Amino acid sequence: MAERRTAWLTGWRPLLAAGVLYAAVVAVIVAVRVWPATSGGDYAALKEETTSDFRDFWYTARHFRDTGSLTDDYGVHNYLPFFTLFMLPWSILPLPAAAVLFALLSVALFGAGVVLAEQLLNDGVRRGPRPATYLALALVAPYVHSCAVLGNVMLLVVFLVLAAWYLVEHRRDAAAGVALGLATLIKLLPGALILFLLLKRRWTAAGVALAVVTGLGFGLPAASVGLPTAWREHRAFFERAVGGHNALSTLTAEKPPKAMYSNTALPMVLRRLLSPLSGGKTDTRPVYVTVATLPPTIRVVLWGALSAALLATSTLAGVRHSRPWPPHTEQGVWSVRAQFGAWCALALLASPLVWTHYYVLAYWPLALAADAAARRAGPLRGARPAIAAWVVGIAALAWPAARAAGAPLWATGILWAWCVIRARSGKRPDDDGLIINRSTAI
């Protein structure tokens, strides 16, 4: 056992060292971003001086600790009331210290998620990271960095999603449900994956996830602020997040909120492409990418048709290899993994709000594509074109007009399509292009 542990550490030491160095760099950047908060002053003044999502989380949690009431005055609009209570322990620390520690924890947890994914894709991690591992990390690096320096929660969410799938493959469905339920409470985006578990007939995992979302999500606020207040806060959340930022409002309102080019959700991208709506951050610097001017009804119909096609195709792919469980063949195992990758991409494609750093959720399908593309020979079945499209999406981040036109979103769509195609075959090529037989956990 000691020899195996030593071999594991030896193989992963370079990547671990790089991770520690990167975490130190992130800590410095985060400290600089929130340091003006130490000078005092009200939130409005600090917001002009600092750039950090964690700052808003911290102020919201501190407000609850000081007053016992929930608020959205500090920019935390699209999070469930549970989230304020979840972030409450961080408000005990000074903001700079809390922000740095949260960033370090986020990077560490994402690294742990990478190791879990590698255990599944490489049948263990004793040999250390492969070229495919480095490729997947490079493909998601810009979005990881964005999450880390902003202090966003998506790195934590991705860890929970990867942990949930790791536990599903190891037939620990109850624990998987807890992880996925918690991820959904923190950020609603992974909620689509609960539907995927239902399609796979993983009743325990899906049931526990739903129980966590409903029980903990409503129970903790109710215990903290009382049942009437908790109910009122949830109603207010749905009015803000669902009523104000839904796809129909985006496609039809004269001036929809969150129209800046960093929001690359499908409804917003269609709205910019099909109407003269600026994606600029300010009125003085507009960004127009209009290719046609269509009436709101047509925009809604186009969005509905695209969304229905995405959901129907993902559903048809997701019902494959549901019985028997676990799949008895190597083809079945890799088909199910590709299905999960397609649903991770679908969560991004179907969301009414997608900021740039949300794309870190695509790590699992990117890891699958990198696993195929990094092999020396054999049928790759579209992995390299999918990765090339993703690289184009990364390059487009430097061009506001390309982001406004949805370059990262369309790259995610191509990755989703590759996962769907891969799910239909389920084949994994080895270096000779043959189907290999290997024991798996699932």
C-alpha positions in Angstrom: 0.0 0.0 0.0 2.8 2.4 0.9 4.5 1.7 -2.5 1.3 2.4 -4.3 0.9 5.7 -2.4 4.5 6.7 -3.2 3.9 5.9 -6.9 0.7 8.0 -6.9 2.5 11.0 -5.3 5.4 10.6 -7.7 3.2 10.6 -10.8 1.0 13.5 -9.7 3.8 15.6 -8.1 4.4 18.0 -11.1 0.7 18.7 -11.4 0.3 19.1 -7.7 3.2 21.5 -7.6 1.7 23.5 -10.5 -1.6 23.6 -8.7 0.0 24.9 -5.5 1.8 27.6 -7.4 -1.3 28.6 -9.2 -3.3 28.8 -6.0 -0.7 31.1 -4.6 -1.0 33.4 -7.6 -4.8 33.3 -7.3 -4.5 34.2 -3.6 -2.5 37.3 -4.4 -5.0 38.4 -7.2 -8.0 37.9 -4.9 -6.4 39.8 -2.1 -5.7 42.7 -4.4 -9.2 42.7 -5.7 -10.8 42.9 -2.3 -8.2 44.9 -0.4 -9.9 48.3 -0.6 -12.6 46.7 1.6 -10.2 47.1 4.6 -10.4 50.9 4.2 -14.0 51.0 5.4 -16.8 52.7 3.7 -20.3 51.6 2.6 -21.0 48.8 0.1 -21.7 51.1 -2.8 -18.3 52.7 -2.5 -16.5 49.4 -2.2 -18.3 48.0 -5.2 -16.7 50.7 -7.3 -13.3 49.8 -5.9 -13.4 46.0 -5.9 -14.3 43.3 -8.4 -15.5 40.1 -6.7 -18.5 37.9 -6.6 -17.4 36.7 -3.2 -17.6 40.3 -1.9 -21.3 40.3 -2.6 -21.7 36.8 -1.0 -19.8 38.0 2.1 -21.8 41.2 2.5 -25.1 39.4 2.1 -24.1 36.8 4.7 -22.8 39.5 7.1 -26.1 41.4 6.8 -28.0 38.3 7.9 -25.6 37.7 10.8 -26.0 41.3 11.9 -29.8 41.7 11.3 -31.2 38.2 11.1 -32.9 39.1 7.8 -32.3 38.0 4.2 -31.6 40.6 1.6 -30.7 41.0 -2.1 -29.3 44.5 -1.7 -25.8 43.3 -2.3 -26.3 41.8 -5.7 -27.1 38.2 -4.8 -30.3 38.0 -6.9 -30.2 34.5 -8.5 -29.4 32.4 -5.5 -31.9 30.5 -3.3 -32.3 31.8 0.3 -30.3 28.7 1.4 -27.2 30.2 -0.2 -27.0 33.1 2.3 -27.0 30.7 5.2 -24.5 28.4 3.4 -22.1 31.3 3.1 -22.7 32.5 6.7 -19.5 31.0 8.2 -17.3 33.0 5.8 -18.8 36.2 7.1 -17.2 35.6 10.5 -13.7 36.3 9.0 -12.6 39.7 7.6 -13.5 40.0 3.9 -9.9 39.8 2.5 -9.0 36.7 4.6 -12.4 35.0 3.8 -12.0 35.8 0.0 -8.5 34.3 -0.1 -9.4 31.2 1.8 -12.5 30.6 -0.3 -10.4 31.0 -3.5 -7.8 28.5 -2.2 -10.5 26.0 -1.2 -12.2 26.4 -4.6 -9.0 25.6 -6.5 -8.3 22.7 -4.2 -11.7 21.2 -4.6 -11.6 21.6 -8.4 -8.3 19.8 -8.3 -9.9 17.0 -6.3 -12.7 16.8 -9.0 -10.0 16.4 -11.7 -8.5 13.5 -9.8 -12.0 11.9 -9.4 -12.6 12.2 -13.2 -9.1 10.8 -13.9 -9.8 7.8 -11.7 -12.8 7.0 -13.9 -11.3 7.7 -17.3 -7.9 6.2 -16.6 -9.1 3.3 -14.4 -7.2 4.6 -11.5 -4.6 7.4 -10.9 -1.5 5.5 -9.9 0.2 6.3 -13.2 -0.3 10.0 -12.8 -2.0 12.5 -15.1 -1.9 11.7 -18.9 -1.6 14.0 -21.8 -5.4 13.9 -22.0 -5.6 15.3 -18.4 -3.4 18.2 -19.3 -5.4 18.8 -22.4 -8.7 18.9 -20.6 -7.2 21.3 -18.0 -5.9 23.6 -20.7 -9.3 23.7 -22.3 -11.1 24.7 -19.2 -8.3 26.9 -17.7 -9.7 30.3 -18.7 -13.0 29.6 -17.1 -11.4 28.1 -14.0 -9.3 31.2 -13.6 -12.3 33.4 -14.0 -14.1 31.6 -11.3 -11.1 31.6 -8.9 -10.3 35.3 -9.1 -14.0 36.3 -9.0 -14.6 34.2 -6.0 -17.5 32.5 -7.7 -19.0 29.2 -6.5 -18.8 27.3 -9.8 -15.6 25.5 -8.9 -17.3 24.1 -5.8 -20.3 23.2 -7.9 -18.2 21.4 -10.5 -16.5 19.4 -7.8 -19.8 18.3 -6.4 -21.1 17.3 -9.9 -17.9 15.3 -10.6 -18.1 13.7 -7.1 -21.8 12.8 -7.7 -21.0 11.0 -11.0 -18.0 9.3 -9.4 -20.3 8.0 -6.7 -22.9 6.9 -9.2 -20.3 4.9 -11.1 -19.3 3.3 -7.8 -22.9 2.5 -7.0 -23.1 4.8 -4.0 -26.4 6.4 -5.1 -27.4 7.9 -1.8 -24.1 9.8 -1.4 -24.3 10.8 -5.1 -27.8 12.3 -4.5 -26.5 14.3 -1.5 -23.6 15.8 -3.6 -25.9 16.6 -6.6 -28.6 18.1 -4.3 -26.1 20.3 -2.6 -24.7 21.4 -6.0 -28.2 22.3 -7.1 -28.9 24.3 -4.0 -25.7 26.3 -4.4 -26.4 26.9 -8.1 -29.5 25.8 -9.9 -27.7 24.9 -13.1 -26.9 21.2 -12.1 -30.6 20.6 -11.4 -30.8 19.3 -15.0 -28.6 16.4 -14.0 -31.3 15.2 -11.5 -33.6 14.7 -14.5 -30.8 12.7 -16.2 -30.6 10.4 -13.1 -34.3 9.9 -13.4 -33.9 8.9 -17.1 -31.2 6.4 -16.0 -33.7 5.1 -13.4 -31.2 5.9 -10.6 -34.2 6.3 -8.3 -32.2 6.5 -5.0 -29.7 9.1 -6.3 -32.4 11.3 -7.9 -34.7 10.9 -4.9 -32.1 11.8 -2.4 -31.0 14.8 -4.5 -34.6 16.1 -4.6 -35.0 15.5 -0.9 -31.9 17.5 -0.2 -33.1 20.3 -2.5 -36.5 20.5 -1.0 -35.8 19.6 2.6 -32.5 21.4 3.2 -33.3 24.2 0.7 -36.5 25.2 2.4 -36.0 23.6 5.8 -32.8 25.5 6.8 -34.3 29.0 5.9 -37.5 28.1 7.7 -35.6 27.1 10.8 -33.5 30.3 10.6 -36.1 33.0 9.9 -39.4 31.3 10.4 -41.8 29.6 8.0 -43.7 32.7 6.8 -40.5 34.6 6.1 -38.9 31.7 4.4 -41.9 31.3 2.1 -41.9 35.0 1.3 -38.2 34.9 0.5 -38.7 32.0 -1.9 -41.5 33.8 -3.6 -39.3 36.8 -4.0 -36.5 34.7 -5.4 -38.8 33.2 -8.0 -40.1 36.6 -9.0 -36.5 37.8 -9.5 -34.8 34.8 -11.0 -37.7 33.2 -12.8 -39.9 36.1 -13.5 -37.3 38.8 -14.3 -34.6 36.7 -16.0 -36.6 34.0 -17.8 -36.1 33.3 -21.5 -39.4 34.8 -22.6 -38.6 38.1 -20.9 -35.2 38.1 -22.5 -36.6 37.5 -25.9 -39.5 40.0 -25.7 -38.8 42.8 -23.3 -37.7 46.1 -24.7 -34.6 46.3 -22.5 -34.0 42.9 -21.0 -31.7 42.7 -17.9 -28.2 41.2 -18.0 -27.8 42.1 -21.7 -24.0 42.6 -21.5 -21.8 40.4 -23.7 -20.6 38.3 -20.8 -24.1 36.8 -20.6 -24.0 34.1 -23.4 -27.2 32.3 -22.6 -29.1 31.0 -25.6 -32.1 33.4 -25.2 -29.8 36.4 -24.9 -27.6 35.4 -27.8 -30.7 34.9 -30.0 -32.0 38.3 -28.9 -28.8 40.0 -29.8 -28.6 38.3 -33.2 -32.2 38.8 -34.1 -32.8 42.3 -32.8 -30.8 45.6 -32.5 -29.9 45.0 -28.8 -26.5 46.2 -27.6 -24.3 43.7 -25.7 -22.0 46.5 -24.4 -21.5 47.1 -20.7 -22.4 50.7 -21.0 -24.5 52.8 -23.4 -21.5 54.8 -24.5 -19.8 51.6 -25.8 -22.5 49.6 -27.6 -21.8 46.2 -29.1 -24.2 45.1 -31.9 -24.1 41.8 -33.6 -27.6 41.9 -35.2 -27.9 39.7 -38.3 -31.7 40.1 -38.8 -34.5 41.9 -37.1 -37.4 39.6 -36.3 -40.5 40.2 -34.2 -40.6 38.9 -30.6 -43.0 36.0 -31.5 -40.6 34.6 -34.1 -37.7 34.9 -31.7 -39.6 33.0 -29.1 -40.6 30.3 -31.6 -37.0 29.8 -32.7 -35.8 29.6 -29.2 -38.5 27.1 -28.3 -37.7 24.9 -31.3 -34.0 24.9 -30.5 -34.6 24.2 -26.8 -37.1 21.4 -27.6 -34.7 19.8 -30.0 -31.8 19.9 -27.5 -34.0 18.4 -24.7 -35.5 15.8 -26.9 -32.2 14.7 -28.4 -30.6 14.6 -24.9 -33.5 12.6 -23.6 -33.3 10.0 -26.4 -29.6 9.7 -25.8 -30.1 9.4 -22.1 -32.4 6.4 -22.1 -29.8 4.2 -23.8 -28.2 1.5 -21.6 -30.5 2.2 -18.7 -31.1 -1.5 -18.4 -29.3 -3.5 -17.2 -27.6 -1.4 -14.6 -24.7 -1.3 -14.4 -24.0 -1.8 -18.1 -22.3 -5.1 -18.8 -20.2 -4.0 -21.7 -17.4 -1.5 -22.2 -19.5 0.1 -24.9 -22.4 0.6 -22.4 -20.1 2.2 -19.8 -18.7 4.8 -22.2 -22.1 5.5 -23.7 -23.4 6.3 -20.2 -20.4 8.6 -19.6 -21.0 10.4 -22.8 -24.7 10.8 -21.9 -23.7 12.5 -18.7 -21.4 14.7 -20.6 -24.2 15.7 -23.0 -26.4 16.6 -20.0 -23.6 18.7 -18.5 -23.5 20.6 -21.7 -27.3 20.8 -21.9 -27.4 22.5 -18.5 -25.4 25.3 -20.1 -27.4 25.4 -23.3 -30.7 25.5 -21.6 -30.0 28.0 -18.8 -31.6 31.4 -19.2 -28.5 33.0 -17.7 -24.9 31.9 -18.5 -22.0 34.1 -17.4 -18.6 33.3 -18.9 -17.3 31.5 -15.9 -20.2 29.1 -15.9 -18.5 27.1 -18.7 -16.3 25.4 -16.2 -19.3 23.0 -15.8 -18.2 21.6 -19.2 -15.2 19.9 -17.6 -16.6 16.4 -17.8 -17.5 16.4 -21.5 -14.2 18.2 -22.2 -12.3 15.4 -20.3 -14.1 12.8 -22.5 -13.2 14.6 -25.6 -9.6 15.0 -24.5 -9.5 11.3 -23.7 -10.4 10.5 -27.3 -8.4 13.2 -29.0 -5.1 12.6 -27.1 -4.8 9.0 -28.4 -2.2 8.3 -31.0 -4.4 6.3 -33.4 -7.8 4.9 -33.8 -11.2 6.4 -34.8 -11.7 9.7 -32.9 -15.2 10.3 -34.1 -15.2 14.0 -34.1 -13.3 14.7 -30.9 -10.7 16.9 -32.5 -13.2 19.1 -34.4 -15.2 19.5 -31.1 -12.0 20.5 -29.3 -11.0 22.9 -32.1 -14.4 24.6 -31.8 -13.9 24.9 -28.1 -10.5 26.5 -28.6 -12.1 29.0 -31.0 -14.6 29.8 -28.3 -11.8 30.5 -25.9 -10.0 32.7 -28.4 -13.3 34.6 -28.9 -13.3 35.7 -25.3 -10.9 38.5 -26.2 -13.5 40.0 -28.7 -16.6 41.4 -27.1 -18.6 41.1 -30.4 -17.8 37.4 -30.7 -18.9 36.8 -27.1 -22.0 38.8 -27.7 -22.7 36.5 -30.7 -22.4 33.5 -28.5 -19.0 32.0 -29.6 -18.6 30.0 -26.3 -22.2 28.9 -26.4 -21.9 27.6 -30.0 -18.7 25.8 -29.0 -20.6 24.2 -26.1 -23.3 23.1 -28.6 -20.7 21.4 -30.8 -19.3 19.6 -27.7 -22.9 18.6 -26.8 -23.4 17.2 -30.2 -20.2 15.2 -30.0 -21.3 13.7 -26.7 -24.6 12.7 -28.1 -23.0 11.0 -31.1 -20.5 9.3 -28.7 -23.4 8.2 -26.5 -24.9 6.4 -29.5 -21.8 4.3 -30.1 -20.3 4.1 -26.7 -17.0 2.9 -28.1 -13.7 3.9 -26.7 -10.7 3.6 -29.0 -7.4 2.4 -27.6 -4.1 3.2 -29.2 -4.7 0.6 -31.9 -8.2 1.7 -32.6 -9.8 -1.4 -31.1 -12.4 -1.7 -28.5 -10.8 -2.7 -25.2 -12.2 -4.8 -22.4 -11.3 -3.4 -19.0 -13.0 -3.8 -15.6 -14.9 -0.7 -14.6 -16.4 0.5 -11.4 -19.8 1.2 -12.8 
